[in-house]
Amino acid sequence: MLNPKELLSDNPHFNVLCMLLLLALATLPFTNWLLLPIAVAMVVNWVWEWNWKEKINNLRDRATLPAVLIFSSLYLLTILGFLISSNKDVALTEFDCDLLFLVAPIVILSYKPELFTPARMRLLFGIFVVSCILQCLIIVPLGIYRVVVSGNNKYLYYIFLSIFKHPTYVAMYMTFALFLLLKDSLDHWTTTTKAYRITAIAASALLFLTIILLQSKAGLICIALLSIIWIFYYFAIRLRKPIQSLLVMAAVAGCAFLVYQSGIIGNNRAQDTIEQLKTHQKNDSSGKGSSEIRLTIWKCAWEVSLKHLPWGTGTGDAIEDMKLNALEKNYTNLLKHSYNAHCQYIQELMETGIVGLIVIVVYCLFTMIESFRKKSIVYVTFALLVMLNISVECMFEVRSGVAFIAITNVLLWRMDNTQEKINN
């Protein structure tokens, strides 16, 4: 079982850092209000400790330095985007939003790897899992209650169900929490109580159900792909039964197909997307469906990106340039809104040009390569979640995405690095 005392060490400043990370992960599924104060508090605590010689040596460690440089490089894009922007006021807002991209790797990785014990990391991520489960226990019963009172089943799906944050971000959190819980249960199955096992199974089912009800298209794609990977991981790799893994995959895929075809799930956005793509014309820029609008957004953002190569528009001018392009090309479904690119790769190309695209690709590839090098299924899961979600959302532009990606990436990298040393 998780023991809060395991979070404490002999270093009081490291203890403060752990408490701040605990607070960030516990509140992240519900609100962004505390993220900036937490980032500032991390910096103040870090500076107050002083001890620069040891911190610099830890950051300059041959194994650590590449991670520090690559993980913090996203904040350098914020600086570059500000410098080349003509609208400095808009560009300034990105500095505090992206602050954790700079703070998390430098502060966390400046401490000795030995401090990040498996027990401490289990507690930190365990709090995140509990927070996601708690959100499920709030929004699902509330959704059911609103359906009963109103007679309208829309309250059990998508934005009407996700009352705290946008469904795409909530689905990402809950997907990661689900597989964290599964991995912890698999690793500690024989050493935990029967009550814990029953609770873990029930919580996993609740998280999975909520992900389906959220109807985030990115979330559905992620849970489908990761389910296939995890079935293969468990049956083919851990149990060494590859044939059984294929049979389980086929059974799960068949059940999912029957459920979607049956119409049991209301507000089936996956089917809506298929219908929109069937009817969407190549040059149609007036479609009203969410998928049709996204296609037009990508087209518009790509045109703006090509127009401003090689350096980009700057962070403060990207959305305004998209508005002008939409007006010029008569993209009628974009004219009344201030859309970003809805794809982080295109957004970075548009804002900071070729340099930005290279940095974000290196960031993602480094994370994926490290996850395979460390042979961590949880890290692979996280890397895929990030790469897939930022393909359809600009998650580096909002605190909900920045905080989750910045903190989780650094902790997973450091946790697995510690575990690797222990195994050796």
N, C-alpha and C positions, 0 to 999 in steps of 0.2 A: 504494500500500500504506500501511497505517497506520504512523505513526512516533511512538513515545512521546515523542520530543524536541519534537514539535509541541504537546504539552500544556503546556510550560513557557513562562512569560512573564518580564518583568523584575520583576514584583511577587511576592515570595516568599510572601506570605500568600494571594494568588490561586492560586499553585502548590499550596499546601497544600490549599486548597478543592478544586481539581481532583483531587488525589490522593484526598481523602476521598470525592468523588463517584464516582471511578473504583472505589474499594473498595466503595461501597454498591451500585453497579450490577453489579459483578462477583459479589458474594456474594448478592444479592437472590434469585435463583432457587433458592438452596440453603438459606439460613438467615436468620433474623431476629435472631440473637444480636448482631450487630455494629451494628444500626441505631441503637439508643439511644446507644452510645458514639460513633458517627459524628456524630450530631446534636449531642451535647454538645461534641465536638471542633470542629465547625463554629462553634459559638457562641464557644468559648474563642479560637479563631484569629481570629475576627472582632473580638472585643473587644480582643484583644492588639494588633491592627494599629492601633487607634484611628482617626485620620483621619476624625473624625465629620463634619466639614463637607462633604467630598466625598461621603461615603456618604449623608448626608441629602439633598443636592442631587440625587444620582442617583435616590433613592427618590421624591423629590418631582417628578421630571421629569413633564411633562404626559402623555407617552405611557405612562410606567411606573406612575404612582400608581394608576390604576384596577386594574391587574393585581395590584399589591401588596395593595390593600385587599380585593379579591375573593378572591384566592388564600389570604390569611391569615384570611379571615372564618370558615372552618371551625373554626379553633381558638377563636374567640370563642364558637362554639356549645358547645365543651367547657366553657368557663368558665361560660356561662349554665346548661348542664345540671347543673354542680356546684352552683351557687348555689341552684337550685330543688329539689335532691334532698334527701330526708330521710336517705337512706343515703349519707353522705359517704364512707365507706370504699370502697365500690364505685365511686363516681363519681371518686375520686382516681386510680384506675388508668388512666383515660382521658387524663390529662394527659401522661404520658410516651409513651403509645401514639400520640397525635395530634401530638406535638411537631414533627414535620417539616412539618406544615401551616403552622406559624408560622415555623419556622427557614428552610426552603427559599426561600420568596419574599423574605423580608427580607434574608437573607444573600446569596443569589445575585444578586438584582436591585439590590443596593447597589453592585455593581461596574460599571465602565464597560461599555457594550454592546460596544465594540470588542474587548474581551478575549475575548469568546465567538465566536471565529472559526469558520468552517465546518470547518476542519481539526480544531480541538479538539473540537467537537461530534461530528464523525464518529468521532473516537477514543473518546469517552465512550460513545456508543451502540454503536459497534463492539464494545467490551468486553462490553456487555450481550448483544449478539447471540451472540458467541463463548461466553459463559457458558450461554446457553440451548441452544446446539448441544452443548456439553459435557454438559449434563444429559441431552439426548437420547441421546448416546453411552454414557451410564451406565445409564439406566433401561430402554431398549429391549433391549439385549443381556442385561441382568440379568433382565428379564421373560421373554425367550425361554428363557434358561437354567432359570429356575424352572418354566416350563411343561414343558420336556423332562424335568426331574428328577421333578416331581410328577405330570405327566400331566394337570394341570388348567389350562385356558387362561385362568382368571380372572386370573392373574398378569400378563397382557398388557393388562389394561384397568383403567381408572378408579383407585380408591384403591390397588389392589394394584400398579399400575404406577407411580403417582406416589408415590415413597417419601420425597420431601423436603418437599413441601407439598401442600395440598389441590388436587385436579385443576382446580378452577375457576380458581384463581390461576395455576397453572402454564400452563394453556391460554391465559389472558390474556397472560402474558409471552411465550409462544412465538408467539402470533398477531401480537403487535406486533413481535417480533424477525423473523418471517418477512417482514412487509411493509417493515420497515427494510432488510432484506437485498435485497429485490426493488428498492426504490427506489435503493439505492446501486449495485446492479448495472446498472440502467437508465441511471443518470446517468454511470457511469464505464466502460461496456461497451467503448468504443473505445480507452480509455487503459489498460486493465488487461491482464494477461497471460492466456494461454490457460489456464494452471493455475488462476488465480483464477476464471475464468469457470466452469470445470468444477466447482471446489470450491463455488462459489456455487449452482450448479444442484443439486448433490448435497445440500448443506446445506438448501436450500429444500424439497426433496422430503422430507428427514428430518424437518424441523420440521412440515411438513404432515401426514405420516404419524403423528407423535407426537400432534398435536392430535386427530386422528381416534381414535387408540387411547385417549386419555385419557377420551373419552366424557363430557366435561362438556357438559351440555345448553346452557348459556350459551355455552360455547366453540364448539359446533357451529353455533349460530345466528350467532355473530359471524363465524366463518370463512366461512359461506355468504353472508351479507350483504356482507361486505367483499370477497369474491372477485368478486361481481357488480360492485361499485363499481370495483374495480381493473381488471377486464377492460374496463369502459366507459372508465375513465381512460386506459388504455394504447392501446386500439384506436381509440376514438372521439375522444379529445382529443389524445393525442400523435401518433398515426399518421393521424388524421382519416379513419378508416374505420368509420363507425357501423354499416353493414350487417354488416361482419365481426365487430364486437363482439357483435352480436345472435346471430350464428351460433355464435361461441365460447361465449357464455353458454348457448345451447341445448344444445350438445355437452357442456359440463361438467355442466349440470343433468341431462341424460339419463344420463351415466355415473354420477353420484352416486345417482340413483334406482335404476339397475340393480344397483349394488353393495349398496345397503341392502335391496333386495328379494331379492337372491340368498342372503342369510344368511351371506355370507363373514365379516362382522364379528360376532364373538361379543359377548355382553353388550351388545346393541344397545339403549341406554337411550333413544334417540329413539323406537323402536317401543314400548318399555315405557311411555313417557309417553303416546303416543297411545292405547294400550289403557287406561291408568288414567283418562284424561280421558273416554273413551267410557263407562266404567262408573261414574264418579264421580257420585253423586247430589248434588243442590243442597244438601241439609241434612245430608249425611253427614259426620261428623267423626270417624270411626273407621278410615278407610282407612290402609293400612300402606305403600303405595308412596311414594317420595320426592316425586313430584308431588302426590299426594293430601295428604300431610302439609304440603307447602308451601302449598297452597290453604287448609288449615285454619289454618296459622300466619298467613297474610295476613288471614284473617277475624278471628282473635283479636286481632291487633295493631291492626287498623282499629277494632275495637270499643273497645279500650283508648284509642286515640288520640281518638276522639270523646268518650269519657267525661271526658278531661282537657283538653279545649280551654278557653281558647286557648293556655295556656302549656306544657302537656305534663306528664309525670310526673317529669321530671328524669332525668339519665343514670343515677344509681344505683338507681332504682326501676322502670325499664321492664320488665326481665325478671321481677322479682317480681310486678309487676302482671299480666303476661301469664300467669304461673302461676296466680294467683288467678282470673283470668277463665276460664282453661281448666278449672279445677276447678268454677267456678260454672256454666259452660255445658256441662260434661261432654264436653269435647273429649278423648276418651280417648286419642287418638294423640299428645297433647302432654303428658300428665300426668307421665310419667317423665323428662322432659328439660327443660333450661333453654334454650329457644330464643330467639334474637332475632327480629326481624321478617322476616329474609331478604329485605328490600327496603329500601334505604337511604332512599328517599323516605318510606316509612311509618315507618321507625325514627326519622327526624328529627322527623316530625310527632308521634310518640308521646313522644319525649324532650323536645323543646324547642318543641313546638307549631307554630303558624302561622309564627312567626319562623324556626324551623329549616327548615321546608319552603321558605320563600321564599329563604333563603340558599343552600340546596343547588340549587334550580332556577336561581337567578341564576348560581351557580358553573358549572353545566353549560352553560347557554345562552351565557354569556360565552366559555367555552372553544370552543364550537362556532362562534359568530359570528366569533371571532378566527381560527379555522382557515380559514374561508371568506374572510375579509378578506385574510389573508396568502396565500391560494391555495396552501396547503400540503397535499398529499394525505396526508402522514405525520401531520400535526396533525389532519386530519379523521378519519383512522383511529383515532388515540388518543382523540379526543373521543367517537366512536361506541362504542369499546370500553368507555370509562368509563360512558357513559349506559346501555348495554345491561347491563353486568355488575352495576352497582349496582341495577338493577331487580329482580334475583333474589338478590343477596347484600348483606350489610351490610359493604361493603369499607372504609368509613371507621371501622370499629370494631376493625380488626386491623392489625398492622404490615405484613403482606404487601400489603395494599391501600393503606394510607396512604403508605408509602415510595415505591411505584411511581408512584402518582398524583401525589403532591406534587412529587417531584423531576422526573419526566418532563414534567409540565405546565409547570413553570417553565422548564426547559431548552428545550423546544420553542417556547415563547412568545418567549424571549429569542433563540434561534438564528434563528428566522424573522424576527424584528425586525431582527437584524443583517444578515441576507441581503438584506432589503428595502432597507436603507440602502446596502448595497454596490451593488445593482442600480441604485438611483437615482443 
